[in-house]
Amino acid sequence: MGYVFKYGDNVDTDVIIPARYLNSPDPDELAKHCMEDIDKDFAKKVKKGDIIVGGNNFGCGSSREHAPIAIKAAGVQCVIAPSFGRIFYRNSFNTGLPILECEEAARKISAGDEVTVDFTTGKITNLTKGEVYQAEPFPDFLQKIIASEGLVNYVKENL
């Protein structure tokens, strides 16, 4: 269960983690600057388990892995959007950040709503509005990568 931070269409990786902070490999340091160019108080307000809901093409732009790392390190449990930039989509799973594509949820969920997500079924429940939305559940192999906190850890655990 988490509270929602909501953003619009085409939130690019330069906004998620500005280039001026890419010199740090430390996820906790990246988290301090996550979303600051679009929401200067995000890092101060976000709590572990919160959720980002975005618009179309969330995570578009450059291929920086820092973007999903910063979001995850900030405590966000998942990102929900109608669509994602393809490189961000792949980087999210590679780093263990769950993302769900669901247009209805992205359209109907509001900032501040309390939401739960079941990744095995794809069920998104908006507790604030008493609504349920259905995303495509993760295939087993993606669930295993996410449970391992990313692709590198998954490979290490299974060698």
C-alpha positions as CSV (number, residue, x, y, z in Angstrom):
1,M,0.0,0.0,0.0
2,G,1.3,3.4,-0.9
3,Y,0.3,6.9,-1.7
4,V,0.4,8.3,-5.2
5,F,2.6,10.9,-6.8
6,K,1.2,11.7,-10.2
7,Y,2.9,13.2,-13.2
8,G,1.9,13.8,-16.8
9,D,3.0,12.6,-20.3
10,N,6.6,12.4,-21.5
11,V,8.4,12.5,-18.2
12,D,11.9,11.9,-19.4
13,T,14.9,10.4,-17.7
14,D,16.5,13.9,-17.5
15,V,13.7,15.0,-15.3
16,I,13.7,11.8,-13.2
17,I,17.3,12.2,-12.4
18,P,19.0,15.4,-13.7
19,A,22.3,14.9,-15.5
20,R,24.1,17.1,-12.9
21,Y,23.8,14.2,-10.4
22,L,24.9,11.3,-12.7
23,N,28.5,11.5,-11.3
24,S,27.3,9.6,-8.2
25,P,27.0,5.8,-8.4
26,D,25.3,5.8,-4.9
27,P,21.6,4.9,-5.2
28,D,20.9,6.8,-1.9
29,E,22.5,10.0,-3.3
30,L,20.5,9.6,-6.5
31,A,17.3,9.2,-4.5
32,K,17.9,12.6,-2.9
33,H,17.5,14.3,-6.3
34,C,14.9,12.1,-7.8
35,M,12.2,14.1,-9.7
36,E,13.5,17.4,-8.3
37,D,13.3,19.2,-11.7
38,I,9.5,18.4,-11.9
39,D,8.7,18.2,-8.2
40,K,11.3,19.8,-5.9
41,D,9.8,18.3,-2.8
42,F,9.4,14.7,-4.0
43,A,12.5,13.3,-2.2
44,K,11.3,14.9,1.0
45,K,7.7,13.7,0.8
46,V,8.1,10.2,-0.7
47,K,7.9,7.3,1.7
48,K,8.8,3.6,1.3
49,G,6.0,1.9,-0.6
50,D,4.7,5.0,-2.4
51,I,3.7,4.8,-6.1
52,I,4.4,7.0,-9.1
53,V,1.6,7.2,-11.6
54,G,2.7,8.8,-14.9
55,G,1.2,9.6,-18.3
56,N,2.1,8.2,-21.7
57,N,5.8,7.5,-22.5
58,F,7.0,7.7,-18.9
59,G,10.8,7.4,-18.8
60,C,11.4,8.5,-22.4
61,G,14.7,10.1,-23.3
62,S,18.2,8.9,-22.7
63,S,19.1,5.4,-21.7
64,R,20.4,6.1,-18.2
65,E,19.9,3.3,-15.8
66,H,20.2,5.9,-13.0
67,A,16.5,6.9,-13.6
68,P,14.9,3.6,-12.3
69,I,17.7,3.3,-9.7
70,A,16.8,6.7,-8.3
71,I,13.1,6.0,-8.2
72,K,13.6,2.6,-6.5
73,A,16.1,4.0,-4.0
74,A,13.7,6.8,-3.1
75,G,11.3,4.0,-1.8
76,V,8.8,3.9,-4.7
77,Q,7.3,0.4,-4.9
78,C,6.3,0.7,-8.6
79,V,5.4,3.0,-11.4
80,I,2.1,2.8,-13.2
81,A,1.6,4.4,-16.6
82,P,-0.2,3.8,-19.9
83,S,3.2,3.4,-21.7
84,F,6.9,3.6,-21.0
85,G,9.9,4.6,-22.9
86,R,11.3,1.3,-24.2
87,I,14.8,1.7,-22.7
88,F,13.4,2.8,-19.4
89,Y,11.0,-0.2,-19.5
90,R,14.0,-2.6,-19.8
91,N,16.2,-0.7,-17.4
92,S,13.4,-0.9,-14.8
93,F,13.3,-4.6,-14.8
94,N,17.1,-4.9,-15.0
95,T,17.3,-2.8,-11.8
96,G,14.4,-4.5,-10.0
97,L,11.9,-1.6,-10.3
98,P,8.4,-3.0,-11.0
99,I,6.4,-1.0,-13.6
100,L,2.9,-1.7,-14.8
101,E,1.2,-0.5,-18.0
102,C,-2.4,0.3,-17.3
103,E,-4.1,3.2,-19.1
104,E,-7.3,3.1,-16.9
105,A,-5.4,3.2,-13.7
106,A,-3.2,6.0,-14.9
107,R,-6.2,8.0,-16.0
108,K,-8.4,7.5,-12.9
109,I,-5.8,7.5,-10.1
110,S,-5.2,10.9,-8.5
111,A,-2.3,12.3,-6.6
112,G,-2.6,11.4,-3.0
113,D,-4.8,8.3,-3.6
114,E,-4.0,5.2,-1.5
115,V,-3.3,2.3,-3.8
116,T,-2.3,-1.4,-3.5
117,V,-0.7,-3.5,-6.3
118,D,-0.6,-7.2,-6.7
119,F,2.1,-8.0,-9.2
120,T,1.2,-11.7,-9.6
121,T,-2.3,-10.9,-10.8
122,G,-1.8,-7.3,-12.1
123,K,-4.6,-6.1,-9.9
124,I,-4.3,-2.4,-8.9
125,T,-6.7,-1.4,-6.1
126,N,-7.5,2.3,-5.5
127,L,-8.5,2.2,-1.8
128,T,-9.4,5.9,-1.9
129,K,-11.9,5.6,-4.7
130,G,-12.9,2.0,-4.2
131,E,-11.9,1.1,-7.7
132,V,-10.0,-1.8,-9.2
133,Y,-8.0,-1.7,-12.4
134,Q,-6.4,-4.6,-14.3
135,A,-2.8,-4.5,-15.7
136,E,-1.1,-7.4,-17.3
137,P,0.5,-9.5,-14.6
138,F,4.3,-10.1,-14.8
139,P,5.4,-13.3,-16.3
140,D,7.1,-15.7,-13.9
141,F,10.6,-14.9,-15.1
142,L,10.1,-11.1,-14.6
143,Q,8.7,-11.8,-11.1
144,K,11.9,-13.7,-10.3
145,I,14.1,-10.8,-11.6
146,I,12.1,-8.3,-9.5
147,A,12.2,-10.6,-6.4
148,S,16.0,-10.8,-6.8
149,E,16.2,-6.9,-6.9
150,G,17.3,-6.9,-10.5
151,L,18.8,-8.9,-13.4
152,V,22.4,-9.0,-12.1
153,N,21.3,-10.4,-8.7
154,Y,19.1,-12.9,-10.4
155,V,22.0,-14.2,-12.5
156,K,24.3,-14.3,-9.5
157,E,21.7,-16.3,-7.5
158,N,21.1,-18.8,-10.4
159,L,24.7,-19.5,-11.5
